[in-house]
Amino acid sequence: MTICKRCNKTANPHIMSMFSEDIICMSCKDIEMKHPKYKEALEADITNIKSGNYRFAGIGNPDDL
């Protein structure tokens, strides 16, 4: 059983956060996608993947997430 690192509820299905390596539930992912820094996190992820860094840890969780 996987537990969401944000809401501590069962995360099935689950996904990795765009901000960090946290495993989160889909409800928390929906909230994350509405955050003002989401686009920045997504662009940083894409940039790292294009440069060959497939182990990018993210830009860090915003305090208000």
N, C-alpha and C positions, 0 to 999 in steps of 0.2 A: 504494500500500500504506500502510495506517495502522498506526502503532506505538502500543501502549499506553504512556501516560506513567508508569504505576506499575510494570509488570513488564517493560517493553521487549520484549514479544512482539508478534507480528502481532495486530492487533485487528480481526478480521473475523468477525462483526459487531462494531460498537463503539457507544459511547454517551457522552454528556458526564457527567462527575462531578456529583453533587449538591453537592459541597463547593466546587468550582472550575470553571474552564472547560477543565480537562484532558479529553482524549479517552481513554477507558479501554476495555479489553476487558470482555466479559461476566463473566468469572471475577473480575476485580477489582471489578466492580459488585456481584456477590454478596457479596464481602467488605465492601465499603463499606456495603451495606444492613444489615449486622449490627453496625456501629459504634454505640456509645452516643449519639453526636452526630448520627446520621443524621436522626432525627425533627426535631431543631432546624434542620438544613440544609433539609429538605423544607418545614417550616413557613415559614422565611424566604423560600424560593423562591416559595411560594404567595402570601405576603403581598405580595411585590414585583410579581408578575404581576397581582394584583388591583388594585394601585395604578397599573398601567400601565407599570411598569419591566420591559421584556422583555429587558433587557441586564444583568441582575443577575449579578455575577461569583461569587456564592456566599459562604459564610462563611469560606472558607479551609480548606485541608487540615489535619486534625489531625496532630500530630507522630507519633502512634502508628498511623497508617494505612498 
